[in-house]
């Protein structure tokens, strides 16, 4: 099974503020959906709270330390990233996507094979960051996009694999 991170990051490495996405890029949301549909998505409880529901067509695994946490219908509670990854292996996933937040990303970065990284070509004020040590990752694909009537910022879809 391929273990992947999928993340959108600003020029100043911001990924969120106050447990919310800061920017709205419909093309990135469409990209996210096209990659994750039919797969498991693994996230921390705060990330799940910011989404507010199970995303259709995917299995949502929510990581929490709270042993009494009750997951909404369509979600599975796990108490560690290791447990979530083992479960996706048992489910015979071809690829599992780790979608946040920063604490989960920091733990997962040592374990994943691939990173789908949306570069948002703008700076934002935020309180949550994602820093990628590019000496440990090889860029294998890049797709540049200019801002347009639907997408307010220039951006690029970049794919990295673990060296």
BAMAR-833206 format. One line per field, with one value per residue: residue in one letter; y, z, x of N, C-alpha, C in turn. Coordinates in pm, 1 decimal. Layout:
BEGIN
type = (A  ...) .
nv = (Y  ...) .
nw = (Z  ...) .
nu = (X  ...) .
cav = (Y  ...) .
caw = (Z  ...) .
cau = (X  ...) .
cv = (Y  ...) .
cw = (Z  ...) .
cu = (X  ...) .
***
This chain:
BEGIN
type = (X  X  X  X  X  X  X  X  X  X  X  X  X  X  X  X  X  X  X  X  X  X  X  X  X  X  X  X  X  X  X  X  X  X  X  X  X  X  X  X  X  X  X  X  X  X  X  X  X  X  X  X  X  X  X  X  X  X  X  X  X  X  X  X  X  X  X  X  X  X  X  X  X  X  X  X  X  X  X  X  X  X  X  X  X  X  X  X  X  X  X  X  X  X  X  X  X  X  X  X  X  X  X  X  X  X  X  X  X  X  X  X  X  X  X  X  X  X  X  X  X  X  X  X  X  X  X  X  X  X  X  X  X  X  X  X  X  X  X  X  X  X  X  X  X  X  X  X  X  X  X  X  X  X  X  X  X  X  X  X  X  X  X) .
nv = (-117.9  219.0  493.7  814.9  1170.9  1443.2  1777.5  2132.6  2420.8  2742.4  3004.9  3091.8  2870.6  2818.3  2632.0  2654.2  2832.3  2895.9  2643.0  2614.7  2617.0  2865.4  2977.8  2965.4  2745.3  2619.8  2442.0  2299.9  2168.2  2000.8  1848.0  1722.8  1568.0  1401.8  1246.7  1120.6  992.7  692.9  585.4  550.0  814.4  968.0  1138.5  1384.7  1449.1  1721.9  1816.7  1667.2  1782.3  2038.3  1988.0  1871.4  1660.1  1322.6  1260.2  1200.6  886.7  800.8  640.1  756.5  792.4  875.3  1013.9  1013.8  1090.2  1059.4  818.3  781.8  898.5  937.9  847.3  1001.2  858.4  656.4  696.6  598.0  543.7  583.8  537.8  605.4  697.3  479.9  269.3  347.1  324.6  50.5  -53.8  37.9  -111.1  -370.0  -337.8  -361.8  -145.5  37.7  279.0  507.1  813.2  1075.0  1347.6  1554.5  1702.4  1929.0  1802.0  1530.5  1520.3  1574.9  1344.3  1152.9  1211.2  1075.3  825.7  804.7  740.4  910.5  1249.5  1464.0  1780.8  2090.5  2389.5  2700.8  3005.8  3244.9  3451.0  3402.9  3483.0  3272.1  2990.9  2736.1  2514.0  2365.9  2217.6  2109.8  1907.2  1930.0  1802.0  1541.4  1446.6  1375.4  1561.1  1462.0  1527.2  1809.5  2053.9  2348.2  2623.8  2909.5  3184.3  3232.7  3306.3  3147.7  3055.2  3217.5  3251.4  3195.6  2865.1  2539.5  2194.2  1956.1  1665.3  1455.8  1204.8  979.0  987.4) .
nw = (0.0  -83.0  103.7  155.1  183.1  155.1  85.2  100.2  64.6  155.0  25.2  247.5  405.3  542.8  639.5  754.3  966.0  1282.4  1286.0  1028.9  667.5  478.0  225.0  -80.5  -327.1  -585.7  -784.5  -648.4  -455.5  -622.5  -729.5  -493.6  -435.0  -663.6  -630.8  -380.0  -374.2  -323.8  -159.8  160.9  397.0  627.3  929.7  1187.7  1481.7  1511.6  1250.9  1129.9  1265.4  1154.9  894.7  933.0  861.0  733.1  437.6  125.7  -49.1  46.1  301.5  618.9  856.4  1182.4  1398.1  1740.2  2080.3  2271.4  2433.2  2457.4  2243.1  2009.6  1690.5  1408.4  1195.0  932.8  976.0  1117.7  1426.7  1539.7  1750.8  1710.3  1464.0  1367.0  1419.4  1246.9  994.6  992.8  989.8  739.5  577.1  633.6  518.8  262.2  105.0  -179.1  -178.4  84.6  224.1  404.3  559.0  737.6  1067.4  1134.8  1343.2  1292.5  1031.6  1092.9  1228.1  1033.5  818.1  824.7  751.7  510.4  153.5  -53.0  -146.3  -214.6  -309.3  -295.9  -412.0  -306.9  -440.1  -274.8  18.7  353.8  664.6  938.5  1168.3  1159.0  1017.1  747.3  682.6  445.2  410.8  151.3  73.0  128.7  -35.4  -364.7  -640.3  -869.1  -1039.9  -1176.9  -1208.5  -1327.2  -1259.5  -1352.9  -1186.0  -1211.2  -1308.4  -1124.4  -943.7  -716.4  -678.7  -812.2  -857.6  -799.7  -869.4  -715.8  -708.8  -488.2  -416.4  -175.7  -122.3) .
nu = (84.3  52.5  151.8  44.7  78.9  -140.2  -152.8  -201.1  -9.7  103.1  323.0  467.0  461.3  224.7  -60.9  -305.1  -541.2  -674.1  -793.8  -898.8  -917.4  -751.2  -759.2  -951.3  -954.4  -1097.6  -1000.2  -805.3  -957.4  -1104.6  -895.3  -803.3  -1032.6  -1040.2  -812.0  -848.7  -1096.5  -1270.9  -1080.4  -912.1  -906.4  -699.7  -699.2  -646.3  -846.7  -914.6  -886.0  -1086.3  -1305.4  -1295.1  -1370.6  -1618.7  -1786.4  -1822.3  -1648.8  -1798.6  -1777.5  -1535.9  -1339.9  -1330.7  -1087.0  -1039.3  -810.4  -763.2  -678.7  -862.6  -1029.0  -1298.8  -1420.4  -1674.8  -1731.1  -1883.5  -2138.2  -2014.4  -1748.6  -1433.0  -1282.1  -952.7  -668.6  -411.4  -166.2  -27.8  -210.1  -418.1  -293.3  -231.5  -489.6  -582.8  -417.0  -514.5  -761.4  -701.4  -623.4  -505.1  -383.5  -342.2  -445.5  -311.4  -440.5  -408.8  -406.7  -134.9  11.9  -33.0  73.3  345.0  420.4  366.3  532.5  771.9  700.1  568.1  532.6  487.6  410.4  152.4  146.3  20.0  122.4  51.6  65.1  113.9  126.2  15.6  -141.6  -117.5  -160.5  -84.2  144.6  339.0  631.4  855.1  1130.2  1314.9  1545.6  1517.2  1325.8  1210.8  1117.0  879.1  678.8  512.6  268.2  179.2  -40.6  -222.1  -379.9  -734.3  -1076.1  -1210.7  -1022.5  -836.1  -562.8  -230.7  -107.2  43.2  41.8  228.0  419.5  586.8  829.4  960.7  1305.9) .
cav = (0.0  347.8  586.7  948.5  1294.3  1539.5  1903.6  2258.4  2501.2  2874.4  3035.6  3103.2  2739.9  2813.0  2539.7  2684.3  2928.3  2873.2  2514.2  2631.8  2653.7  3010.5  3015.3  2882.8  2711.6  2509.7  2342.5  2214.9  2080.6  1900.2  1762.7  1643.5  1469.1  1304.2  1154.8  1047.3  920.3  547.9  547.8  595.1  938.4  961.7  1276.0  1408.7  1487.5  1863.8  1828.7  1618.9  1885.0  2150.8  1942.7  1865.5  1543.0  1223.0  1295.0  1090.9  804.6  772.3  594.4  855.1  743.9  990.2  981.4  1091.3  1028.0  1043.7  680.4  784.3  972.4  866.4  895.5  1005.7  747.9  660.2  723.6  499.0  605.2  518.8  609.9  638.7  688.8  339.7  191.9  383.1  266.2  -95.0  -79.6  54.9  -230.2  -480.3  -309.9  -383.2  -19.4  52.9  402.6  575.6  954.7  1146.0  1480.7  1657.3  1830.8  1939.7  1700.4  1403.4  1533.3  1564.2  1203.0  1073.7  1245.8  973.1  696.5  804.8  716.4  1011.9  1370.4  1547.0  1909.5  2203.9  2515.2  2817.8  3108.9  3363.9  3438.6  3416.1  3476.3  3146.0  2936.5  2595.5  2516.3  2240.2  2240.6  1989.1  1902.9  1884.3  1719.4  1402.5  1416.8  1401.3  1607.5  1376.1  1580.3  1946.6  2107.1  2489.0  2681.3  3053.0  3221.4  3256.5  3358.6  3061.2  3032.7  3352.7  3253.6  3101.8  2747.3  2426.3  2060.8  1897.1  1532.4  1417.1  1068.8  966.3  946.8) .
caw = (0.0  -85.1  209.0  99.4  243.8  59.9  159.6  27.0  145.8  100.6  9.5  379.3  469.4  617.1  590.4  815.4  1076.1  1364.3  1245.2  902.3  548.5  463.5  87.1  -152.7  -462.0  -634.9  -858.2  -550.3  -397.4  -725.8  -731.7  -370.5  -451.5  -767.7  -578.0  -259.0  -389.1  -325.1  -71.5  300.1  433.9  768.2  979.7  1329.6  1519.4  1483.4  1106.2  1104.7  1313.2  1060.9  777.4  987.9  819.3  654.4  295.8  49.0  -136.9  111.8  439.2  704.9  980.9  1269.0  1505.2  1862.4  2204.3  2356.0  2422.1  2457.3  2127.1  1925.9  1552.1  1333.8  1101.4  815.3  1018.1  1205.9  1525.1  1568.8  1859.1  1669.7  1319.6  1341.4  1414.8  1124.6  879.6  997.8  948.6  593.8  519.5  645.3  425.7  129.8  30.6  -266.5  -132.9  194.6  221.0  531.7  517.1  838.7  1065.8  1140.9  1432.8  1217.8  924.6  1150.5  1257.4  910.4  718.5  830.6  714.1  381.7  29.4  -152.9  -100.8  -313.0  -246.8  -373.4  -379.6  -324.4  -462.5  -200.9  162.1  438.2  809.0  986.1  1292.3  1134.0  911.4  695.8  624.6  379.6  387.6  11.2  50.4  150.9  -127.6  -505.5  -718.8  -986.7  -1126.6  -1146.2  -1298.8  -1292.1  -1294.8  -1328.4  -1128.2  -1310.5  -1248.3  -1013.9  -851.7  -690.0  -667.3  -890.0  -777.1  -871.0  -810.8  -717.4  -649.8  -438.1  -365.7  -77.6  -183.3) .
cau = (0.0  121.9  109.8  65.0  28.0  -193.1  -150.5  -187.4  80.9  132.5  465.6  528.2  444.1  99.4  -164.3  -433.6  -551.1  -792.7  -850.7  -971.7  -842.4  -751.3  -788.5  -1048.3  -908.2  -1181.5  -920.6  -738.5  -1060.5  -1134.1  -776.7  -812.2  -1139.2  -1004.7  -710.7  -887.9  -1223.4  -1254.3  -969.7  -920.8  -839.3  -661.9  -686.5  -665.5  -982.6  -936.5  -907.1  -1222.4  -1398.5  -1297.6  -1447.0  -1753.0  -1864.1  -1750.5  -1651.9  -1858.9  -1694.4  -1408.6  -1346.4  -1264.3  -1028.8  -1014.1  -716.8  -783.5  -631.5  -981.0  -1078.6  -1445.8  -1469.0  -1771.6  -1723.5  -2009.5  -2159.7  -1927.6  -1610.8  -1370.7  -1193.2  -826.0  -603.0  -274.5  -140.9  9.9  -334.1  -490.7  -223.4  -251.3  -627.4  -594.2  -351.1  -610.1  -871.3  -642.1  -614.5  -388.8  -321.2  -410.3  -410.8  -308.1  -485.5  -382.9  -340.5  10.6  67.4  -36.9  173.7  480.1  444.7  354.5  634.8  877.7  642.9  498.4  605.9  455.8  342.6  83.0  173.5  -27.9  189.5  -34.3  167.5  70.4  155.5  -103.1  -123.2  -172.9  -105.9  -51.9  244.9  391.7  762.5  904.8  1274.5  1321.8  1664.7  1477.0  1216.4  1240.6  1002.8  862.7  574.1  472.6  165.8  159.1  -170.8  -236.6  -509.1  -838.7  -1199.4  -1253.7  -910.9  -786.6  -417.3  -151.4  -76.7  101.5  30.4  360.5  424.2  719.3  846.9  1067.3  1434.6) .
cv = (124.1  435.5  727.1  1056.8  1377.0  1669.2  2021.2  2356.0  2635.3  2894.2  3046.2  2983.9  2726.7  2710.5  2568.7  2790.4  2901.8  2747.5  2524.5  2651.5  2803.8  3052.7  2921.9  2866.3  2593.9  2402.0  2247.6  2119.6  1967.7  1798.7  1668.1  1532.1  1361.7  1203.2  1064.4  965.4  769.5  496.9  588.7  726.1  935.5  1104.0  1277.6  1455.9  1633.7  1887.4  1779.7  1723.2  2001.9  2115.4  1928.6  1745.9  1443.1  1263.7  1176.9  1017.1  770.8  715.4  692.6  789.0  865.1  945.5  1074.8  1015.1  996.6  905.1  673.8  856.2  884.5  926.3  901.9  885.7  766.2  686.9  613.5  572.6  518.3  602.3  636.1  631.5  545.2  252.5  220.3  321.0  113.7  -131.6  -64.7  -59.4  -348.8  -464.2  -327.2  -258.4  -24.1  177.8  462.6  717.7  1016.1  1291.9  1587.4  1617.5  1819.2  1833.7  1563.4  1406.6  1513.5  1420.2  1121.1  1095.0  1141.5  838.9  689.4  786.3  834.3  1131.9  1440.0  1685.9  2019.5  2328.8  2628.6  2938.0  3243.9  3342.7  3468.7  3418.6  3345.2  3102.1  2789.2  2590.4  2374.7  2272.2  2108.6  2001.9  1842.6  1809.1  1570.8  1355.3  1455.2  1445.3  1523.7  1428.6  1721.0  1992.5  2249.3  2537.4  2830.1  3079.4  3251.0  3305.0  3274.7  3045.8  3162.8  3364.1  3160.8  2983.6  2641.3  2299.2  1995.6  1761.8  1501.1  1269.8  1068.9  918.2  820.0) .
cw = (0.0  25.6  161.0  191.6  130.1  136.2  62.8  119.0  76.5  88.3  144.2  470.0  555.6  553.6  652.3  922.5  1148.8  1321.1  1119.3  787.8  530.4  324.3  28.6  -294.9  -511.8  -710.2  -762.8  -484.4  -494.7  -735.5  -611.6  -387.0  -551.7  -717.5  -468.2  -273.3  -399.7  -234.2  72.0  315.5  586.0  816.1  1131.2  1356.1  1489.9  1334.2  1070.9  1147.9  1216.0  932.8  815.7  949.0  749.4  507.6  214.8  -37.0  -81.2  250.1  523.1  833.0  1061.5  1383.4  1622.8  1981.1  2297.5  2334.2  2418.1  2337.0  2042.7  1786.1  1490.7  1239.3  978.7  847.3  1112.1  1299.0  1541.9  1676.1  1832.5  1517.6  1282.0  1328.2  1286.0  1000.7  876.8  950.5  797.3  520.4  519.7  548.3  279.2  41.3  -61.9  -228.7  -22.7  199.8  360.2  499.1  625.1  975.2  1088.6  1231.1  1362.8  1103.6  978.8  1183.4  1127.9  813.7  713.0  773.8  572.5  263.6  -66.2  -85.9  -222.0  -249.9  -339.2  -323.7  -409.9  -327.3  -407.1  -55.9  241.3  584.3  855.0  1115.9  1278.6  1008.9  868.4  628.1  571.4  357.3  249.4  -21.4  64.5  51.7  -269.3  -575.7  -845.9  -1083.5  -1080.1  -1253.6  -1252.7  -1339.8  -1260.4  -1265.8  -1241.8  -1239.3  -1130.0  -904.9  -836.4  -690.5  -770.3  -798.6  -864.2  -794.1  -827.1  -649.4  -612.6  -398.3  -271.1  -147.0  -125.6) .
cu = (88.7  63.1  144.9  12.6  -28.9  -214.7  -141.3  -113.9  107.6  283.9  537.3  493.2  318.4  6.3  -300.6  -423.4  -682.1  -868.9  -936.8  -872.9  -854.4  -798.3  -893.8  -998.1  -991.3  -1102.7  -849.8  -837.3  -1096.5  -1019.1  -777.1  -915.7  -1099.1  -901.9  -766.1  -1015.5  -1196.6  -1144.0  -1000.7  -846.9  -820.3  -638.0  -696.8  -807.2  -1011.5  -959.1  -1046.3  -1325.4  -1408.3  -1373.5  -1594.3  -1838.0  -1772.5  -1760.0  -1704.1  -1756.3  -1557.8  -1434.5  -1266.6  -1216.9  -986.1  -923.8  -742.6  -725.5  -748.5  -1042.2  -1231.7  -1505.1  -1560.7  -1768.8  -1862.0  -2018.8  -2072.2  -1782.3  -1562.7  -1275.3  -1069.2  -757.3  -455.5  -265.9  -106.7  -115.4  -411.7  -425.6  -237.9  -391.6  -643.5  -524.7  -448.2  -727.3  -827.5  -646.8  -493.1  -310.0  -407.2  -356.6  -420.0  -333.7  -470.1  -429.8  -191.4  74.4  72.7  64.6  314.9  516.4  452.5  470.0  747.1  831.1  589.1  592.9  596.4  389.6  282.0  76.1  122.1  43.6  91.9  59.4  123.1  114.4  28.8  -60.8  -187.1  -109.7  -68.3  34.7  283.5  523.8  815.9  1054.7  1296.1  1450.5  1630.9  1369.3  1255.4  1112.1  994.4  756.6  538.6  375.9  132.9  22.1  -171.9  -372.9  -607.4  -964.2  -1247.9  -1147.7  -832.8  -633.4  -353.9  -119.7  -13.1  71.0  166.3  354.7  568.3  715.7  965.4  1193.6  1480.3) .
***
